[in-house]
Amino acid sequence: MSGQSTLSSASLVRLVAAREIATRIRDKNFVISSIVIIVILLGALGFQIAISGGDDESRIGLVGGGAGLEQALGQQGDALDVDVTVVPLDDEAAARAALEDDDVDGVLLADGAEPELLVEESAGGPLQAIVQGAVGQLALADRLAEAGVADLDLPEVGVRALDPDAEQDDQRIGAAILGVSMLYGLLILFGQFVAQGVVEEKSSRVVELLLATMKPWQLLAGKILGLGLLGLGQIVVIAVVGVGGAVGFGLVDVPGEVVGTAIAVVAWFVLGYALYASIFAVGASLVSRQEDLGTVLMPTTLVLVASYVVGIQAAGDPGGTLARITSLVPGLSPLVMPVRQAAGDVALWETALAVVLMLVAIALVVRLGGRVYAGALLRTGGRTKLREALAAERA
């Protein structure tokens, strides 16, 4: 007991936390899981680039037609929000060669009586619309000139959107869904780390040595703090990579909004981890073998799965009754509230209430769970019931 008299509670908690961090950093499972998460995130960014960038630009070859047709193609591209690059070509032979070498998406043959679009297989995307619009535009200008109309002043059509923020909302919701998916995986992963560490120490009797120099709550607090700092660091790295990649590759138009969503996800990770890590640790203290761990953790895991499903559902109906209620329920709110916040349909009092309820739930779980943890930690040989653990702690 001399160790306990010379070291404060804060020092003991820091020692345990440092031990957990050092152990997990050397753990292959942690390293592999971290790499897999980053690879998945980069793959998601690459997929978004592939599906969003395919139709944003088009290279169109042009045989004949002159500067007027080249200008018309550019104007049609602007109208369809496509960056058109016109590549002048000498003749049809050059056009065929350019298509076969994938230098152009299609070639407009405008040197004959009737214009013709030459493509390798099919005129996919906006290619045909651009070419047809450009040819029609020049044909109309020619007919007007023949009729003696030199300049036709056409009114410009304004655009007024019923929901001008829809695109930004979609970006925020998409970021929130991705963030919540990562959050769900990290809560499961680090909750398992906490639980496995508890069982390993019980089965190897290391916990008896640890409890000779510190109290059970100090050991529990150190475990949760150490792994929590690792998890927080991991989700911050994920957020930085995700937001930085999305902004760098032009996948989002309003980076500030997406950054706000990422910060909200990180904040909810802190609250969610504090709750679930405590529950996982307490559950693990009731068993002495890794084989029995799945049974005691299953109810908590099912709650996490249910909250993740509801969180995804909230993206489609953020103002629905199910989403509004579950976003306030402790344990469910970390995976539902970020999606509702991203959709912009959450009042400030709802967010504040959800945070307060989570803090109250964390305090209750830590208080009650600490008693169960203290009573069950030294009991080996089988599964300990909650009543037995509480009785042992009182004794």
C-alpha positions as CSV (number, residue, x, y, z in Angstrom):
1,M,0.0,0.0,0.0
2,S,3.0,2.3,0.1
3,G,2.6,3.1,-3.6
4,Q,-0.9,4.4,-2.9
5,S,0.4,6.7,-0.1
6,T,3.0,8.3,-2.3
7,L,1.1,8.8,-5.5
8,S,-2.1,10.8,-5.8
9,S,-5.2,9.5,-7.4
10,A,-4.6,11.7,-10.5
11,S,-1.1,10.3,-10.8
12,L,-2.3,6.7,-10.6
13,V,-5.0,7.3,-13.2
14,R,-2.3,8.9,-15.5
15,L,-0.1,5.8,-15.0
16,V,-2.8,3.4,-16.0
17,A,-3.8,5.6,-18.9
18,A,-0.2,5.8,-20.2
19,R,0.1,2.0,-19.8
20,E,-3.1,1.5,-21.9
21,I,-1.9,3.8,-24.6
22,A,1.5,2.2,-24.8
23,T,0.0,-1.3,-24.9
24,R,-2.5,-0.5,-27.6
25,I,-0.1,1.3,-29.8
26,R,2.0,-1.8,-29.9
27,D,-1.0,-4.0,-30.6
28,K,-1.3,-5.2,-34.2
29,N,-5.1,-5.2,-34.1
30,F,-5.1,-1.5,-33.2
31,V,-2.6,-0.6,-35.9
32,I,-4.4,-2.7,-38.6
33,S,-7.8,-1.3,-37.6
34,S,-6.4,2.3,-37.9
35,I,-5.0,1.6,-41.3
36,V,-8.2,-0.1,-42.5
37,I,-10.3,2.9,-41.4
38,I,-8.1,5.4,-43.2
39,V,-8.1,3.2,-46.3
40,I,-11.9,3.0,-46.2
41,L,-12.2,6.8,-45.8
42,L,-9.8,7.4,-48.8
43,G,-11.7,4.9,-50.8
44,A,-15.0,6.7,-50.1
45,L,-13.4,10.0,-51.2
46,G,-12.1,8.3,-54.3
47,F,-15.5,6.9,-55.1
48,Q,-17.1,10.3,-54.7
49,I,-14.5,11.8,-57.0
50,A,-15.2,9.1,-59.6
51,I,-19.0,9.5,-59.6
52,S,-19.0,13.3,-59.3
53,G,-16.3,14.2,-61.7
54,G,-17.1,12.1,-64.7
55,D,-19.6,14.5,-66.4
56,D,-18.1,17.8,-65.3
57,E,-15.9,18.1,-68.3
58,S,-16.0,17.0,-71.9
59,R,-13.5,17.1,-74.8
60,I,-15.2,17.5,-78.1
61,G,-13.3,17.3,-81.4
62,L,-14.4,19.6,-84.2
63,V,-13.8,19.2,-87.9
64,G,-14.8,22.4,-89.8
65,G,-17.5,24.7,-88.5
66,G,-15.3,27.7,-87.7
67,A,-15.0,29.9,-84.6
68,G,-18.7,30.4,-84.3
69,L,-19.4,26.7,-83.7
70,E,-16.6,26.4,-81.3
71,Q,-18.0,29.3,-79.3
72,A,-21.5,27.8,-79.4
73,L,-20.2,24.5,-78.0
74,G,-18.6,26.4,-75.1
75,Q,-21.8,28.2,-74.4
76,Q,-23.8,25.0,-74.3
77,G,-21.3,23.5,-71.9
78,D,-21.7,26.5,-69.6
79,A,-25.5,26.1,-69.7
80,L,-25.2,22.5,-68.7
81,D,-22.4,23.2,-66.1
82,V,-19.9,21.2,-68.1
83,D,-16.3,22.4,-68.8
84,V,-16.1,21.9,-72.6
85,T,-12.7,21.8,-74.3
86,V,-12.9,22.0,-78.1
87,V,-10.1,20.2,-80.0
88,P,-9.8,21.3,-83.7
89,L,-9.1,18.4,-86.1
90,D,-8.2,18.4,-89.8
91,D,-10.5,15.7,-91.2
92,E,-12.5,12.5,-90.4
93,A,-9.3,10.3,-90.3
94,A,-7.9,12.5,-87.6
95,A,-11.2,12.4,-85.8
96,R,-11.2,8.6,-85.8
97,A,-7.6,8.5,-84.5
98,A,-8.4,10.9,-81.7
99,L,-11.4,8.8,-80.7
100,E,-9.4,5.6,-80.7
101,D,-6.7,7.2,-78.6
102,D,-9.3,8.5,-76.1
103,D,-8.1,12.1,-76.8
104,V,-11.7,13.2,-77.2
105,D,-15.2,12.1,-76.1
106,G,-16.7,12.7,-79.5
107,V,-16.1,14.6,-82.7
108,L,-18.5,17.0,-84.5
109,L,-18.1,16.6,-88.2
110,A,-19.3,20.0,-89.5
111,D,-17.5,20.1,-92.8
112,G,-20.3,18.5,-94.8
113,A,-23.8,19.4,-95.8
114,E,-25.3,17.9,-92.6
115,P,-23.4,18.0,-89.2
116,E,-22.7,14.6,-87.7
117,L,-21.5,13.5,-84.2
118,L,-18.9,10.8,-84.4
119,V,-18.4,8.7,-81.2
120,E,-16.6,5.5,-80.4
121,E,-19.5,3.6,-78.9
122,S,-22.3,5.9,-77.7
123,A,-22.9,9.5,-76.9
124,G,-23.0,9.2,-73.1
125,G,-23.6,12.0,-70.6
126,P,-24.3,15.5,-71.8
127,L,-22.2,15.2,-75.0
128,Q,-25.2,14.9,-77.4
129,A,-27.1,17.7,-75.7
130,I,-24.1,20.0,-76.0
131,V,-23.6,19.3,-79.6
132,Q,-27.3,19.4,-80.5
133,G,-27.7,22.7,-78.7
134,A,-24.7,24.3,-80.4
135,V,-25.7,23.2,-83.9
136,G,-29.3,24.4,-83.2
137,Q,-28.1,27.7,-81.9
138,L,-26.0,28.4,-85.0
139,A,-28.9,27.2,-87.3
140,L,-31.3,29.6,-85.6
141,A,-28.8,32.5,-86.0
142,D,-28.5,31.7,-89.7
143,R,-32.2,31.6,-90.3
144,L,-32.7,34.9,-88.4
145,A,-29.9,36.5,-90.5
146,E,-31.6,35.3,-93.7
147,A,-34.8,36.9,-92.5
148,G,-33.1,40.2,-91.9
149,V,-33.0,40.0,-88.1
150,A,-29.5,40.9,-87.2
151,D,-29.8,41.0,-83.5
152,L,-32.6,39.2,-81.5
153,D,-32.7,40.5,-78.0
154,L,-33.9,37.5,-76.0
155,P,-34.8,37.9,-72.3
156,E,-32.5,36.1,-69.9
157,V,-34.3,33.6,-67.7
158,G,-33.6,33.9,-64.0
159,V,-33.3,30.9,-61.7
160,R,-35.1,30.9,-58.3
161,A,-34.7,27.8,-56.2
162,L,-37.4,26.9,-53.6
163,D,-34.6,25.5,-51.4
164,P,-31.4,27.3,-52.3
165,D,-29.5,25.5,-49.5
166,A,-30.4,22.0,-50.6
167,E,-27.0,21.2,-52.0
168,Q,-25.2,22.4,-48.9
169,D,-27.6,20.5,-46.7
170,D,-26.9,17.3,-48.7
171,Q,-23.2,17.8,-48.2
172,R,-23.6,18.3,-44.5
173,I,-25.8,15.3,-44.2
174,G,-23.5,13.1,-46.3
175,A,-20.6,14.2,-44.0
176,A,-22.6,13.4,-40.9
177,I,-23.6,9.9,-42.2
178,L,-20.0,9.1,-43.0
179,G,-18.9,10.6,-39.6
180,V,-21.5,8.6,-37.7
181,S,-20.5,5.4,-39.5
182,M,-16.9,6.0,-38.4
183,L,-18.2,6.9,-34.9
184,Y,-20.2,3.7,-34.6
185,G,-17.1,1.6,-35.7
186,L,-14.8,3.4,-33.2
187,L,-17.3,3.0,-30.3
188,I,-17.5,-0.7,-30.9
189,L,-13.7,-1.0,-31.4
190,F,-12.6,0.9,-28.3
191,G,-15.4,-0.6,-26.2
192,Q,-14.1,-4.0,-27.2
193,F,-10.5,-2.9,-26.3
194,V,-11.6,-1.8,-22.8
195,A,-13.5,-5.1,-22.3
196,Q,-10.8,-7.3,-23.5
197,G,-8.2,-5.6,-21.3
198,V,-10.4,-6.1,-18.2
199,V,-10.8,-9.8,-18.9
200,E,-7.1,-10.3,-19.8
201,E,-6.1,-8.8,-16.4
202,K,-8.6,-10.9,-14.5
203,S,-7.6,-14.2,-16.2
204,S,-3.9,-13.5,-15.8
205,R,-4.4,-12.3,-12.1
206,V,-2.5,-9.1,-13.0
207,V,-5.5,-7.2,-11.6
208,E,-4.6,-8.5,-8.1
209,L,-1.2,-6.8,-8.3
210,L,-2.7,-3.6,-9.6
211,L,-5.3,-3.4,-6.9
212,A,-2.6,-3.7,-4.3
213,T,-1.5,-0.2,-5.2
214,M,-4.7,1.5,-6.4
215,K,-8.4,1.5,-5.9
216,P,-10.7,-0.1,-8.5
217,W,-12.2,3.2,-9.6
218,Q,-8.7,4.5,-10.3
219,L,-7.9,1.5,-12.5
220,L,-11.3,1.9,-14.4
221,A,-10.7,5.6,-14.9
222,G,-7.2,5.1,-16.2
223,K,-8.4,2.5,-18.7
224,I,-11.2,4.6,-20.0
225,L,-9.0,7.8,-20.1
226,G,-6.1,6.1,-21.9
227,L,-8.1,4.4,-24.6
228,G,-10.4,7.4,-24.9
229,L,-7.4,9.6,-25.7
230,L,-6.4,7.1,-28.4
231,G,-9.9,7.0,-29.8
232,L,-10.2,10.8,-29.8
233,G,-6.9,11.1,-31.6
234,Q,-8.0,8.6,-34.2
235,I,-11.3,10.2,-34.9
236,V,-9.6,13.7,-35.1
237,V,-7.2,12.3,-37.7
238,I,-10.1,10.8,-39.6
239,A,-12.0,14.1,-39.5
240,V,-8.9,16.1,-40.7
241,V,-8.2,13.6,-43.5
242,G,-11.9,13.4,-44.5
243,V,-12.6,17.2,-44.5
244,G,-9.2,18.1,-45.9
245,G,-9.7,15.5,-48.7
246,A,-13.2,16.7,-49.5
247,V,-12.2,20.3,-49.6
248,G,-9.0,19.6,-51.5
249,F,-10.7,17.6,-54.2
250,G,-13.6,20.0,-54.5
251,L,-16.2,17.6,-53.3
252,V,-17.8,20.2,-51.0
253,D,-18.7,23.8,-51.8
254,V,-19.0,25.1,-48.2
255,P,-16.1,23.7,-46.2
256,G,-17.1,25.7,-43.1
257,E,-20.4,23.8,-42.8
258,V,-18.6,20.4,-43.2
259,V,-16.0,21.4,-40.7
260,G,-18.8,22.2,-38.2
261,T,-20.3,18.8,-38.8
262,A,-17.0,17.1,-38.2
263,I,-16.5,19.0,-35.0
264,A,-20.0,17.9,-33.8
265,V,-19.2,14.2,-34.6
266,V,-15.9,14.4,-32.6
267,A,-17.7,16.0,-29.6
268,W,-20.4,13.3,-29.6
269,F,-17.7,10.7,-29.8
270,V,-16.4,12.0,-26.4
271,L,-19.8,11.7,-24.8
272,G,-20.6,8.4,-26.4
273,Y,-17.3,6.8,-25.6
274,A,-17.5,7.9,-21.9
275,L,-20.9,6.1,-21.6
276,Y,-20.2,3.0,-23.6
277,A,-16.6,2.4,-22.5
278,S,-17.9,2.4,-18.8
279,I,-20.7,-0.1,-19.7
280,F,-18.3,-2.3,-21.6
281,A,-15.7,-2.3,-18.8
282,V,-18.4,-3.1,-16.1
283,G,-19.8,-5.9,-18.3
284,A,-16.4,-7.4,-18.8
285,S,-15.6,-7.4,-15.1
286,L,-18.5,-9.9,-14.6
287,V,-16.7,-12.7,-16.6
288,S,-13.2,-14.3,-16.4
289,R,-12.8,-15.7,-19.9
290,Q,-12.7,-14.1,-23.4
291,E,-15.2,-16.7,-24.6
292,D,-17.9,-15.3,-22.2
293,L,-17.3,-11.7,-23.2
294,G,-19.7,-11.7,-26.2
295,T,-22.7,-12.8,-24.0
296,V,-22.4,-9.9,-21.5
297,L,-21.6,-7.3,-24.2
298,M,-24.4,-8.3,-26.6
299,P,-27.2,-6.1,-25.1
300,T,-24.9,-3.0,-25.3
301,T,-23.8,-3.9,-28.8
302,L,-27.4,-4.3,-29.9
303,V,-28.2,-0.8,-28.5
304,L,-25.3,0.6,-30.6
305,V,-26.5,-1.2,-33.7
306,A,-30.1,0.1,-33.2
307,S,-28.9,3.7,-32.6
308,Y,-26.8,3.5,-35.8
309,V,-29.7,2.3,-37.8
310,V,-31.9,5.1,-36.4
311,G,-29.2,7.6,-37.1
312,I,-29.0,6.6,-40.8
313,Q,-32.8,6.7,-41.0
314,A,-32.8,10.2,-39.5
315,A,-30.9,11.4,-42.6
316,G,-34.1,10.9,-44.6
317,D,-36.5,12.3,-42.0
318,P,-34.6,14.4,-39.5
319,G,-37.7,16.1,-38.2
320,G,-39.7,12.8,-37.8
321,T,-40.9,11.7,-34.4
322,L,-38.5,8.7,-34.2
323,A,-35.5,10.9,-35.0
324,R,-36.5,13.7,-32.6
325,I,-37.1,11.3,-29.7
326,T,-34.1,9.1,-30.1
327,S,-31.8,12.1,-30.5
328,L,-32.6,12.9,-26.9
329,V,-32.2,9.4,-25.5
330,P,-28.9,8.8,-23.8
331,G,-26.9,6.1,-25.6
332,L,-28.8,6.7,-28.9
333,S,-28.2,10.5,-29.2
334,P,-24.5,10.2,-30.1
335,L,-25.4,8.5,-33.4
336,V,-28.7,10.3,-34.1
337,M,-28.1,13.9,-33.1
338,P,-25.2,14.6,-35.4
339,V,-27.3,13.7,-38.4
340,R,-30.2,15.9,-37.2
341,Q,-27.8,18.7,-36.6
342,A,-26.4,18.4,-40.1
343,A,-29.9,18.6,-41.5
344,G,-30.3,21.9,-39.7
345,D,-33.6,20.9,-38.0
346,V,-32.5,20.9,-34.4
347,A,-33.3,23.7,-31.9
348,L,-30.6,24.8,-29.6
349,W,-32.6,23.6,-26.5
350,E,-32.8,20.1,-28.0
351,T,-29.0,19.9,-28.4
352,A,-28.5,21.2,-24.9
353,L,-31.0,18.8,-23.4
354,A,-29.4,15.9,-25.2
355,V,-26.0,16.8,-23.9
356,V,-27.3,17.2,-20.3
357,L,-29.1,13.9,-20.4
358,M,-25.9,12.2,-21.7
359,L,-23.9,13.8,-18.9
360,V,-26.4,12.6,-16.3
361,A,-26.4,9.1,-17.8
362,I,-22.6,9.0,-17.8
363,A,-22.5,10.1,-14.1
364,L,-25.0,7.4,-13.1
365,V,-23.3,4.6,-15.1
366,V,-19.9,5.6,-13.7
367,R,-21.2,5.7,-10.1
368,L,-23.2,2.4,-10.3
369,G,-20.7,0.8,-12.7
370,G,-17.8,1.6,-10.5
371,R,-19.4,-0.3,-7.6
372,V,-20.1,-3.3,-9.8
373,Y,-16.6,-3.2,-11.2
374,A,-15.1,-3.0,-7.7
375,G,-17.2,-6.0,-6.5
376,A,-16.6,-8.2,-9.5
377,L,-13.0,-7.5,-10.4
378,L,-11.5,-10.1,-8.0
379,R,-14.2,-12.7,-8.5
380,T,-13.0,-15.5,-10.9
381,G,-14.2,-19.0,-11.9
382,G,-17.4,-18.1,-13.7
383,R,-19.8,-15.3,-14.5
384,T,-20.7,-13.0,-11.7
385,K,-24.2,-11.7,-11.3
386,L,-24.8,-8.0,-10.8
387,R,-26.4,-8.6,-7.4
388,E,-23.4,-10.6,-6.2
389,A,-21.0,-7.9,-7.4
390,L,-22.8,-5.2,-5.6
391,A,-23.0,-7.3,-2.4
392,A,-19.2,-8.0,-2.6
393,E,-18.5,-4.3,-3.1
394,R,-20.6,-3.4,0.0
395,A,-18.8,-6.1,2.0
